[in-house]
Amino acid sequence: MLDGTGQPVLSYSQSLPTGYAGFAMDWTQGTDSPDAALPVQHLYSLVQYAVSGTGFIRSDWSLPVGPTGAGDGSPDAPWHTQQTLPLYRFLAAGSPDGSPAPDPSPYDIVGMTATLAFRLTDLFGNPLPDSHALPFAPLYTDPLSGPGDWPGVEACYSVSPLSGQDAAALAITLAFHLDSLEPPHASPGDPSAYWTALAERYGAIAQQMADAGTHVALETTLMGGGSPVVEGSPDAKSVLAAFTARIASLLAGIAQTGTRPSPGVISAALDGVVGFRDIVALTGNVVELEVWLHLWRDPDRVDPDVQAKMPAAVSLTATIPPDWGGLYSPTPGRVRASGSRNFAQGFEQAFAGFAGPGSILKLAQRSGVGSGDTANQVPDLWAVRFSDTAGIGISFHPQASPGFSPGKSPVFFALAPLATSAMSGTVDEITYGDIDIDAWALDYLVALDGVLSAEVGTALALLDTRYGTTHFEDLLGIKTRLARGVVQAVKQVLADQQGMGDAADAQERLTQAML
């Protein structure tokens, strides 16, 4: 992948397992003076190391470690030695006998001070008497992991009314579906290896969620007042830790027994509350609707080099999609239309009257909804405030309407939409997805008006006169037929005015306006 300047975009990953420490040393060989029959640097070329420090058991000296590379092969080339070790396995239990901790987490070493001691040994295993101690503070080096990275897990959010409260319930539902996971068919060997690897992965995720340095918050753009954190939510981190630990236990059991339970579904929920006062406090009347889980760590406890190359080691935003009703559905497209309507109805009912009688928070969806991965993608959903005091105020003034007569109220008409949901299908072997038919129809009418404009239409009429054609007249006929057809969709706007007014007169007025 290349950036805008044509340079490759580097992708970094964790180089050491979580809870491990490593060291690397370059040894520049000295010169013996006078020349020795056996050069000392060749005799003492091995290194031993040992672990110590407060909170750690004092280990024995390791087996000797030799150089891993000889550089360019010249006699003066430096030797390079490197090694890794599971540092968290040396955590002490705190008992007087200095025994190791029974079940340490790889994250328990963060914030402690460990010491690695080094000494040189000769080829026969004899160490030099002096050693060198190097204290250091282990830091986080792994990226945070959110629900979008968890195999077999889907997440969605829903909004519903809270009875008797000036607030709405915001809930995130997570579901793990075992049926969505299968060992690769082309993978040879025992399938238990696949399940073991998954169990270990989920075990690591559960440890990360349970780590005291990991923080999780449920957030949304609907929270006015500055902070996006949703009120009233329980400890999201403990819910996620228990959820992923249950998945790890399930997968470990499959790896051991080879038996897959049915239905193999594990679920969890995060519940929060969005108060009506938060909607009133929003700074705009049209707000993008987004819900996400925010995971973060203290930046001072994350390795600075890792921060620069892997920002997800410090902070991660896991965007949660709305519940269209098709969570883990084998035919998600079939439920999207009805699911979006149900979601919108629940959303608008939840915030009805947020700023007094008549106020409502409407849900709007951008046209041509599709999927995208760019950071500046336009959000799919928007919340629009309608209120006389905290939103867009709408009022009807009969006396300002054409043809107003005292004692009579005007009836309002408008075109009904061609469709209330995006459409998909294949026409002439071309597949279209999530199409806003009303937007397409409007584009067509605007294009037709452009062809019949004074500038283009006059030129077209002159060409018809020159060549004896009737293109301009044909287009006028098409526009007339379209106008007569389009106005058939004119309907009363207000629910309590259905069947009232002169629909034929409204249709004729719109016809003349279109012509």
C-alpha positions as CSV (number, residue, x, y, z in Angstrom):
1,M,0.0,0.0,0.0
2,L,1.3,3.5,-0.9
3,D,0.5,6.8,0.6
4,G,-0.4,10.0,-1.3
5,T,3.3,10.6,-2.1
6,G,3.8,7.1,-3.5
7,Q,5.8,6.0,-0.5
8,P,5.0,2.6,1.1
9,V,2.8,2.7,4.2
10,L,4.5,0.7,6.9
11,S,2.4,-1.6,9.1
12,Y,3.9,-2.5,12.5
13,S,3.1,-5.4,14.8
14,Q,4.0,-6.6,18.3
15,S,7.5,-8.1,18.3
16,L,7.5,-9.7,21.7
17,P,4.7,-11.8,23.3
18,T,2.9,-9.9,26.1
19,G,4.7,-10.3,29.4
20,Y,8.0,-11.0,27.8
21,A,11.2,-9.0,28.0
22,G,14.2,-9.0,25.7
23,F,17.6,-7.7,25.3
24,A,20.1,-7.2,22.5
25,M,23.8,-6.3,22.9
26,D,26.5,-5.6,20.4
27,W,30.0,-6.6,21.4
28,T,32.9,-4.8,19.7
29,Q,35.9,-7.1,19.9
30,G,39.1,-5.7,21.4
31,T,42.7,-6.4,20.3
32,D,45.1,-8.4,22.4
33,S,48.4,-6.8,23.0
34,P,50.7,-8.6,22.6
35,D,49.1,-11.1,20.3
36,A,47.8,-14.2,22.2
37,A,47.9,-17.8,21.1
38,L,44.2,-18.0,21.8
39,P,42.4,-14.6,21.5
40,V,40.6,-13.7,24.8
41,Q,37.6,-12.4,22.9
42,H,37.1,-15.9,21.4
43,L,37.5,-17.5,24.7
44,Y,34.9,-15.3,26.5
45,S,32.2,-15.1,23.9
46,L,29.2,-16.3,25.9
47,V,26.7,-14.4,28.1
48,Q,24.5,-15.5,31.1
49,Y,21.6,-13.5,32.5
50,A,19.5,-13.6,35.7
51,V,16.3,-12.0,36.8
52,S,15.8,-10.1,40.1
53,G,14.0,-7.0,41.5
54,T,11.3,-6.2,44.0
55,G,8.3,-8.3,43.4
56,F,10.2,-10.9,41.3
57,I,11.8,-14.1,42.4
58,R,15.6,-14.2,42.1
59,S,16.4,-16.6,39.3
60,D,19.4,-18.7,38.8
61,W,21.9,-17.8,36.0
62,S,20.6,-18.8,32.6
63,L,22.4,-21.2,30.2
64,P,25.1,-19.4,28.3
65,V,23.9,-17.5,25.2
66,G,26.2,-17.1,22.2
67,P,26.3,-14.5,19.5
68,T,23.5,-14.8,16.9
69,G,25.4,-13.2,14.1
70,A,29.0,-12.5,13.1
71,G,28.3,-9.3,11.2
72,D,30.3,-9.0,8.0
73,G,32.6,-11.8,8.9
74,S,35.7,-9.6,9.3
75,P,37.8,-10.2,12.5
76,D,36.8,-6.7,13.8
77,A,33.1,-7.1,13.2
78,P,30.9,-6.8,16.4
79,W,29.1,-9.7,17.8
80,H,25.4,-9.5,18.2
81,T,23.6,-11.3,21.0
82,Q,19.9,-11.2,21.7
83,Q,17.4,-13.2,23.8
84,T,13.8,-13.0,25.1
85,L,12.4,-14.4,28.3
86,P,8.9,-14.7,29.8
87,L,9.4,-12.1,32.5
88,Y,5.9,-12.4,34.0
89,R,6.7,-16.1,35.0
90,F,9.2,-14.7,37.5
91,L,6.6,-12.7,39.5
92,A,6.8,-13.6,43.2
93,A,3.7,-14.6,45.2
94,G,4.6,-12.4,48.1
95,S,5.2,-15.3,50.5
96,P,8.4,-15.4,52.6
97,D,9.7,-18.4,50.7
98,G,9.9,-16.3,47.5
99,S,7.8,-18.8,45.5
100,P,6.4,-17.8,42.1
101,A,2.9,-16.4,41.7
102,P,0.5,-19.3,41.0
103,D,-1.3,-17.8,37.9
104,P,0.3,-14.5,36.9
105,S,-1.1,-12.3,34.1
106,P,1.4,-11.1,31.5
107,Y,0.2,-7.6,32.3
108,D,1.1,-7.7,36.0
109,I,4.7,-6.7,35.3
110,V,3.7,-3.3,33.9
111,G,4.6,-0.6,36.4
112,M,7.1,-2.7,38.3
113,T,10.9,-2.5,38.2
114,A,12.8,-5.6,37.1
115,T,16.5,-6.1,37.0
116,L,18.5,-8.2,34.5
117,A,22.0,-9.1,35.5
118,F,24.7,-10.2,32.9
119,R,28.0,-11.9,33.2
120,L,30.5,-13.4,30.7
121,T,31.5,-17.0,30.6
122,D,34.2,-18.8,28.7
123,L,33.7,-21.6,26.3
124,F,34.1,-24.1,29.2
125,G,31.3,-22.5,31.3
126,N,33.5,-20.6,33.7
127,P,32.1,-17.2,34.5
128,L,34.0,-14.0,35.2
129,P,33.5,-12.8,38.8
130,D,32.0,-9.4,37.8
131,S,28.5,-8.9,36.6
132,H,26.5,-6.0,35.3
133,A,22.9,-5.2,36.6
134,L,20.4,-3.4,34.3
135,P,17.2,-2.2,36.0
136,F,14.2,-1.4,33.8
137,A,10.5,-0.8,33.9
138,P,8.3,-3.0,31.7
139,L,5.8,-1.1,29.6
140,Y,2.8,-2.0,27.4
141,T,3.9,-3.1,23.9
142,D,0.7,-4.7,22.5
143,P,-2.2,-3.1,20.7
144,L,-5.6,-3.0,22.4
145,S,-8.2,-5.3,20.9
146,G,-11.9,-4.4,20.4
147,P,-15.0,-6.5,19.5
148,G,-14.3,-5.9,15.8
149,D,-11.1,-7.9,16.1
150,W,-12.7,-10.9,18.0
151,P,-13.4,-13.9,15.8
152,G,-17.0,-15.0,15.7
153,V,-18.3,-11.9,17.6
154,E,-20.9,-9.5,16.3
155,A,-22.0,-6.3,18.1
156,C,-24.8,-3.9,17.6
157,Y,-26.6,-1.1,19.6
158,S,-30.2,-0.3,20.1
159,V,-32.2,2.6,21.7
160,S,-35.4,2.1,23.5
161,P,-37.7,4.1,25.9
162,L,-37.3,4.1,29.6
163,S,-40.7,4.1,31.3
164,G,-41.2,6.9,33.7
165,Q,-37.8,8.5,33.1
166,D,-36.7,11.5,31.1
167,A,-34.1,9.3,29.4
168,A,-33.6,6.6,26.8
169,A,-31.9,3.3,27.2
170,L,-28.8,2.7,25.0
171,A,-27.7,-0.9,24.9
172,I,-24.9,-2.7,23.1
173,T,-25.4,-6.4,22.5
174,L,-22.5,-8.7,21.8
175,A,-23.0,-12.3,20.5
176,F,-20.4,-15.0,19.9
177,H,-21.6,-17.6,17.3
178,L,-19.6,-20.8,17.3
179,D,-21.2,-21.8,14.0
180,S,-19.4,-18.9,12.3
181,L,-16.0,-20.5,13.0
182,E,-14.6,-23.5,11.1
183,P,-11.1,-24.9,10.7
184,P,-9.8,-24.2,7.2
185,H,-10.6,-27.1,4.9
186,A,-7.2,-27.0,3.3
187,S,-5.4,-27.1,6.6
188,P,-3.8,-30.5,7.3
189,G,-3.5,-32.0,10.7
190,D,-5.6,-32.2,13.8
191,P,-8.5,-29.7,14.0
192,S,-7.8,-29.3,17.7
193,A,-4.8,-27.1,16.9
194,Y,-7.2,-24.6,15.3
195,W,-9.4,-24.6,18.4
196,T,-6.4,-24.4,20.7
197,A,-5.0,-21.4,18.9
198,L,-8.4,-19.7,19.1
199,A,-8.7,-20.5,22.8
200,E,-5.3,-19.0,23.5
201,R,-6.2,-15.9,21.5
202,Y,-9.3,-15.4,23.5
203,G,-7.5,-16.1,26.7
204,A,-5.1,-13.3,25.8
205,I,-8.0,-11.0,25.0
206,A,-9.7,-11.8,28.4
207,Q,-6.4,-11.0,30.2
208,Q,-6.2,-7.7,28.4
209,M,-9.8,-6.9,29.4
210,A,-9.2,-7.9,33.0
211,D,-5.9,-5.9,33.3
212,A,-6.2,-3.0,35.7
213,G,-4.5,-0.7,33.2
214,T,-7.2,-1.2,30.5
215,H,-10.1,1.2,30.6
216,V,-13.3,0.9,28.7
217,A,-16.2,3.3,28.2
218,L,-19.4,3.3,26.3
219,E,-19.6,6.6,24.3
220,T,-22.0,8.2,21.8
221,T,-22.3,11.5,19.9
222,L,-25.7,12.0,21.6
223,M,-24.2,13.0,24.9
224,G,-24.3,16.8,25.1
225,G,-22.3,18.8,27.6
226,G,-18.8,18.0,26.4
227,S,-18.1,14.3,27.4
228,P,-19.3,11.5,25.1
229,V,-19.3,8.9,27.9
230,V,-22.8,7.4,28.4
231,E,-24.2,7.7,31.9
232,G,-25.5,4.9,34.0
233,S,-23.5,2.2,32.3
234,P,-22.0,-0.7,34.4
235,D,-18.4,-1.6,34.5
236,A,-18.0,-2.3,30.8
237,K,-14.5,-3.7,31.2
238,S,-15.6,-6.4,33.6
239,V,-18.5,-7.4,31.3
240,L,-16.1,-7.7,28.4
241,A,-13.6,-9.7,30.5
242,A,-16.2,-12.2,31.6
243,F,-17.6,-12.5,28.0
244,T,-14.2,-13.2,26.4
245,A,-13.2,-15.6,29.3
246,R,-16.4,-17.6,28.7
247,I,-15.5,-17.8,25.0
248,A,-11.9,-18.9,25.8
249,S,-13.3,-21.6,28.1
250,L,-15.7,-22.9,25.5
251,L,-13.0,-23.1,22.8
252,A,-10.5,-24.8,25.2
253,G,-13.2,-27.5,25.9
254,I,-13.7,-28.1,22.2
255,A,-9.9,-28.4,21.7
256,Q,-9.7,-31.0,24.5
257,T,-12.8,-33.1,23.7
258,G,-13.4,-32.4,20.0
259,T,-17.1,-31.9,20.8
260,R,-18.9,-28.7,19.7
261,P,-21.9,-27.8,21.9
262,S,-25.1,-26.6,20.3
263,P,-26.2,-23.8,19.7
264,G,-22.8,-22.5,20.9
265,V,-23.9,-18.9,21.4
266,I,-22.5,-16.7,24.2
267,S,-24.0,-13.2,24.6
268,A,-23.4,-10.2,26.8
269,A,-24.9,-6.7,27.1
270,L,-23.7,-3.2,28.0
271,D,-26.5,-0.9,29.2
272,G,-26.4,2.8,29.5
273,V,-28.7,5.8,29.7
274,V,-28.9,8.9,27.5
275,G,-30.8,11.7,29.4
276,F,-33.2,14.1,27.7
277,R,-31.0,16.9,29.1
278,D,-28.1,15.5,27.1
279,I,-30.1,15.9,23.9
280,V,-31.1,19.4,24.9
281,A,-27.4,20.2,25.6
282,L,-26.3,19.2,22.1
283,T,-24.6,22.1,20.2
284,G,-26.3,21.4,16.9
285,N,-29.8,20.4,15.6
286,V,-28.3,17.9,13.2
287,V,-25.9,15.5,14.8
288,E,-24.2,12.4,13.4
289,L,-25.4,9.3,15.2
290,E,-22.5,7.1,16.3
291,V,-21.9,4.7,19.2
292,W,-18.6,3.2,20.1
293,L,-16.6,1.5,22.8
294,H,-13.5,3.5,23.7
295,L,-10.6,1.4,25.1
296,W,-7.5,3.2,26.4
297,R,-4.4,3.0,28.7
298,D,-2.3,5.5,30.5
299,P,0.2,6.8,27.8
300,D,3.0,6.9,30.4
301,R,2.8,3.2,30.7
302,V,3.1,2.5,27.0
303,D,6.5,2.2,25.3
304,P,7.1,5.5,23.5
305,D,8.4,3.8,20.4
306,V,5.3,1.6,20.3
307,Q,3.1,4.6,20.8
308,A,4.6,6.3,17.7
309,K,4.2,3.2,15.5
310,M,1.1,1.5,16.9
311,P,-1.3,4.2,18.3
312,A,-3.8,1.4,19.2
313,A,-1.5,0.4,22.1
314,V,-2.7,3.6,23.8
315,S,-6.3,4.1,22.5
316,L,-8.8,2.2,20.4
317,T,-12.2,3.2,19.2
318,A,-14.5,0.3,18.3
319,T,-17.5,1.6,16.3
320,I,-20.7,-0.3,16.9
321,P,-23.3,-0.5,14.2
322,P,-27.1,-0.1,14.8
323,D,-29.3,-3.2,15.3
324,W,-31.0,-3.6,12.0
325,G,-32.5,-6.9,13.2
326,G,-30.0,-9.0,11.2
327,L,-27.4,-9.9,13.8
328,Y,-25.8,-13.0,12.5
329,S,-28.5,-13.5,9.9
330,P,-27.8,-15.8,7.0
331,T,-29.7,-13.3,4.8
332,P,-28.9,-9.9,6.3
333,G,-30.1,-8.0,3.2
334,R,-33.7,-9.3,3.7
335,V,-34.0,-7.9,7.2
336,R,-32.3,-4.5,6.6
337,A,-35.3,-2.7,5.3
338,S,-37.8,-3.7,8.0
339,G,-35.0,-3.7,10.6
340,S,-34.1,-0.1,9.9
341,R,-37.7,1.0,10.2
342,N,-38.1,-0.8,13.5
343,F,-34.9,0.7,14.7
344,A,-36.0,4.2,13.7
345,Q,-39.4,3.8,15.4
346,G,-37.8,2.7,18.6
347,F,-35.2,5.5,18.5
348,E,-37.8,8.2,17.9
349,Q,-40.2,6.8,20.6
350,A,-37.3,6.8,23.1
351,F,-36.7,10.5,22.7
352,A,-40.3,11.7,22.1
353,G,-40.9,14.8,24.2
354,F,-37.2,15.3,25.1
355,A,-37.8,19.1,25.4
356,G,-41.5,19.1,26.2
357,P,-44.7,18.2,24.3
358,G,-44.3,18.1,20.6
359,S,-40.5,17.8,20.6
360,I,-39.0,14.8,18.8
361,L,-35.5,13.5,17.8
362,K,-35.9,12.2,14.3
363,L,-33.6,9.6,12.7
364,A,-32.2,10.5,9.3
365,Q,-30.2,8.2,6.9
366,R,-28.0,9.6,4.2
367,S,-28.8,8.6,0.6
368,G,-26.8,5.9,-1.1
369,V,-25.8,4.2,2.1
370,G,-22.8,1.9,1.5
371,S,-19.8,0.6,3.2
372,G,-16.5,2.3,3.4
373,D,-13.2,2.3,5.3
374,T,-12.0,5.8,5.0
375,A,-11.6,8.0,8.0
376,N,-13.6,10.8,6.5
377,Q,-16.6,8.7,5.4
378,V,-19.9,10.5,5.8
379,P,-21.8,8.8,8.7
380,D,-24.8,6.7,7.8
381,L,-27.2,8.0,10.4
382,W,-28.0,11.4,11.8
383,A,-30.2,12.6,14.6
384,V,-32.3,15.8,13.9
385,R,-33.9,17.8,16.7
386,F,-37.3,19.2,16.2
387,S,-38.5,21.5,19.1
388,D,-39.7,25.0,19.6
389,T,-37.2,25.5,22.4
390,A,-34.3,23.1,21.7
391,G,-34.2,22.3,18.0
392,I,-35.8,23.2,14.7
393,G,-39.2,24.8,15.3
394,I,-42.0,24.3,12.8
395,S,-45.3,26.1,12.9
396,F,-48.2,26.6,10.4
397,H,-49.7,30.0,9.9
398,P,-53.0,29.6,7.9
399,Q,-53.3,33.4,7.4
400,A,-50.1,33.4,5.4
401,S,-51.3,30.7,3.0
402,P,-52.6,31.5,-0.5
403,G,-56.4,31.5,-0.7
404,F,-56.8,31.6,3.1
405,S,-60.3,32.2,4.3
406,P,-61.1,33.0,7.9
407,G,-62.4,30.0,9.8
408,K,-60.8,27.5,7.5
409,S,-57.4,25.7,7.9
410,P,-55.2,25.0,4.9
411,V,-54.4,21.4,3.9
412,F,-50.8,20.7,3.1
413,F,-49.8,18.4,0.2
414,A,-46.5,16.9,-0.9
415,L,-45.1,14.1,-3.1
416,A,-45.0,10.7,-1.3
417,P,-41.6,9.0,-1.7
418,L,-41.2,6.4,-4.4
419,A,-39.6,4.1,-1.7
420,T,-39.0,4.3,2.0
421,S,-35.9,2.2,2.0
422,A,-32.8,1.8,-0.2
423,M,-33.2,-0.7,-3.1
424,S,-30.9,-3.3,-4.6
425,G,-31.1,-5.4,-7.7
426,T,-29.7,-6.4,-11.1
427,V,-30.7,-4.7,-14.3
428,D,-29.2,-5.6,-17.7
429,E,-26.5,-7.6,-15.9
430,I,-25.5,-4.6,-13.8
431,T,-25.9,-5.0,-10.0
432,Y,-27.0,-2.0,-8.0
433,G,-26.9,-1.8,-4.2
434,D,-28.6,0.5,-1.6
435,I,-30.0,2.9,-4.2
436,D,-32.1,5.9,-3.2
437,I,-34.8,5.8,-6.0
438,D,-36.1,9.2,-5.1
439,A,-32.6,10.8,-5.4
440,W,-32.2,9.1,-8.8
441,A,-35.6,10.4,-9.9
442,L,-34.7,13.9,-8.9
443,D,-31.4,13.7,-10.7
444,Y,-33.2,12.6,-13.9
445,L,-35.7,15.5,-13.7
446,V,-32.9,18.0,-13.1
447,A,-31.0,16.6,-16.1
448,L,-34.1,16.9,-18.3
449,D,-34.7,20.5,-17.2
450,G,-31.0,21.2,-18.1
451,V,-31.5,19.9,-21.6
452,L,-34.7,22.1,-22.0
453,S,-33.1,25.2,-20.5
454,A,-33.0,28.4,-22.5
455,E,-29.4,27.9,-23.5
456,V,-29.5,24.2,-24.5
457,G,-33.1,24.1,-25.5
458,T,-32.8,27.0,-28.0
459,A,-29.8,25.3,-29.6
460,L,-31.7,22.0,-29.8
461,A,-34.7,23.7,-31.5
462,L,-32.5,25.4,-34.0
463,L,-30.9,22.0,-34.9
464,D,-34.4,20.5,-35.3
465,T,-35.3,23.3,-37.7
466,R,-32.1,22.8,-39.7
467,Y,-32.3,19.0,-40.0
468,G,-36.0,18.5,-39.9
469,T,-36.0,16.6,-36.7
470,T,-38.4,16.8,-33.7
471,H,-36.1,16.1,-30.7
472,F,-37.0,19.3,-28.8
473,E,-40.7,18.7,-29.3
474,D,-40.3,15.1,-28.2
475,L,-38.5,16.1,-25.0
476,L,-41.3,18.6,-24.2
477,G,-43.8,15.8,-24.6
478,I,-41.8,13.5,-22.3
479,K,-41.6,16.3,-19.7
480,T,-45.4,16.8,-19.9
481,R,-46.1,13.1,-19.5
482,L,-43.7,12.9,-16.6
483,A,-45.3,15.9,-14.9
484,R,-48.8,14.3,-15.3
485,G,-47.5,11.0,-13.9
486,V,-45.4,12.4,-11.0
487,V,-48.3,14.4,-9.5
488,Q,-50.4,11.3,-9.0
489,A,-48.2,10.7,-5.9
490,V,-49.4,14.0,-4.3
491,K,-50.7,13.2,-0.7
492,Q,-51.7,15.1,2.4
493,V,-48.7,15.7,4.6
494,L,-50.3,15.8,8.0
495,A,-51.7,12.6,9.4
496,D,-54.9,14.3,10.7
497,Q,-55.6,15.8,7.3
498,Q,-55.9,12.6,5.3
499,G,-58.8,12.8,2.9
500,M,-59.2,16.5,3.4
501,G,-58.6,19.3,0.8
502,D,-58.7,19.4,-2.9
503,A,-56.1,16.8,-4.1
504,A,-56.9,17.5,-7.8
505,D,-56.2,21.2,-7.4
506,A,-52.9,20.4,-5.6
507,Q,-51.9,18.0,-8.4
508,E,-52.7,20.6,-11.1
509,R,-50.7,23.3,-9.2
510,L,-47.7,21.0,-9.0
511,T,-48.1,20.0,-12.7
512,Q,-47.9,23.7,-13.8
513,A,-44.9,24.2,-11.5
514,M,-43.1,21.3,-13.1
515,L,-43.8,22.5,-16.6
